Amino acid sequence: MREPRLYVPSVGEILSGEATDIYFYRTKVLVEKYGLSDVKVRMQVHAYSLPKGYEWAVFAGLEEALAMLRGRPLTVYSVPEGTVFRRKYPLMLIEGRFIDMVLLETAYLGVLRFATSIATKTARIRKRAGDRQVLFFGLRALHPAVFISADRASYIGGADAVSGMLSEKYLGLKPRGTMPHALIVVFGDQRKAWQAFADTFEHETPVIALVDTYYDERVEALMASELLGKRLYGVRLDTPGSRRGRMRDIVEEVRWALRRSGYSHVKIVVSGGLDEAEVEELRDVVDAFGVGTSIAAAPSVDISADIVEVYANGRWEPRAKRGKIPLSLQVHRCNVNEDYITPFDDTAPQYCRDGSQAKPLLVKYLENGELVRELPSLDDIRNYVLEQLKEVKL
């Protein structure tokens, strides 16, 4: 009898280039066979399109991409992780022998596209949520192989907390979470489940009671408040679509009932099927949002990589497929709403509308495979994103 298994590549298989498309392997074979192993190229990573309705995206996944490219004779320039960018912006430039980068393209593009898509969707929800908390609860919509990467990308995009246990071990993020309906069903009585949770975890995490398992949300919210009093931090409404009317009306009803009964301190958390429109509609009556699938299954930001120059005859010669600019490019930033794109090798300063000098965004991270720039902390990247979000519009 065949044993079940998890279909997850090892880190070694990723770094060796085995986690790739077969056509890249065959390309490498042909490059070696026909004496092209020493051909040097410049590979530009960019996003030539954004999801429908998107005017900007948040670049994420750089650290993991660098982990793949490091240790090879490659020089890598990139915009900083967390940079807000727009369509057709250059994001990275990889310089070196084509044969040394070809097997990694599938993997590093996959990481960049996955992380950027999640960070961007989180940032859009963060923007709509205003000053309300956003908690990422979307792991159940993903393969466990990407749990940590997804939590990292969502945090970069502006989530206040994530739920994955392993994210504390790998990212230093203390996971947040309340309780599932399964806990209450197993106890058979919501009061017993709430009491057990409070008695066991109140010194570890805020006590938030799930209040829509058996009875009306208003009824269960009052039950939890009467049972736990000041120990109760908040209630979570996760009403299924089959039982849900207008969610705002339900939240307002619960809020009025809590205030009328002397439980104004109790926060209200809403989760279950939330996306941008629901978050914007509820943000003035809700204290926090638990957002899952809409972030985990974020619209894909189409990040691609193309050769734009080949080193020949002692110089970099423009060479690219049709539809792509045959030239390495640089982004000069004045502010998040004022950028200028120029040839990468153009050393002339770029000036902003106010007369100040723009800052080139693509900076060197790897030189001949060696890391030459300090990588920022996760909180530094997140704060960089939040500062930019103050200026951009949805």
C-alpha positions, 0 to 999 in steps of 0.5 A: 500500500502506497504511503501518503506524503506531503508534496513539498520541495526541500530547500536544497532542491530549490537552491540547486535549481531543481524546482524549475520548469523543464524548459529552463532545464532544457535551455541550460542544456542547449546553452552549454551544448552550443558554447554559450555558457559565458554569455552575460546578460542583464535580466530585468524583473518588472510588472508590466500589468497589475490586477484590474482596478489596481493603480499600485502594488507593494513589492515583497519577497525580496529577501527570499529571492536573494536567498536563492540568488546568493552564492552565485556569480551574480550581481543583483540590484533591487528596489527595497522590499516594501516599495510601492510601485506602479505598472511597468516599473523595474523592480530588480536587475540581475547581472551575470552569466545567463547559465548561472541564473536560468534555473532559478527564474521559476522559483524567484519569480514565484516567490516575488509574485506570491509575496507581492500579491499578498502584500498588495491585497493586505495593503489595500485592505489596510488602507480601507480599514483606517485605524482599525486592526487587521488580522490575517487569518487566511492560512487555511486557504493555502498549502502549508508549504507557504504558510510562513511566507504568506504571514510574512507578506501580509504583515509587510502589507500592513496586517497588525497580526497573523495567526500562524504558529510557526511565524513566531519561530521564523519571523518573531511574530506572536500569533493572534487568534480567538477560538473556532466554532469547533471548540464550542461544539466539542464543549457542547455549551458556549459558556463552558468553552468561553470560561475554559478559554479565559481560565487557560489563556487570559494571561497569554492573549486577549479573551475574545469570545466567538458569539454566533455558534448556537444563538443570535449574535446579540444574545451570545454577546450578552451571554459572554459579557455577563459570564466574563465581565471585565475579563472579556476583551471582545466578541467575534462575529463570524456569521455564515452567509447562509444566516447573515443579513446586512452585516452592519445592521448585526454589528450595530445591534450587538454594539447597542446591546452591549452599551445598553447593558454596561459592556461598552468596553467589549470590542467587536471583531468581524470575520468571515468572507470579508473583502475591501468593500465590506471592510470599508462599510464596517470600519466605523462600527467595528474594532478589528477585522479578521481577513482570510481568503481575500488576502490568501487568494489575492489577485495575482500581480504579474511579475516577470523577468526578461533579458534586456541587454547582452554583453557583447563587443565589450559593452552592454548591447540592448537586446529584448523580445518584442513588447519589452524595453531593450534597456536596463532601467532605473527608478528615481523617486521624489515621493510615492506619487512622483517617480521618474524612469531612466536608463540604468547606466545614466548617471545624470541626477534626476530632479523633482518638481520642487527642485530637490534631487530624486533618489535612485531606488534600485540599489545593489544587494548582491555583488558577485553573489555576496550580500553587500547591503544590510537587510531591514527588519520585518517591522522596518519593511512594514513601517516603510509600507505604512508611510507610503500608504498615507500618500497613495490612493485606491 
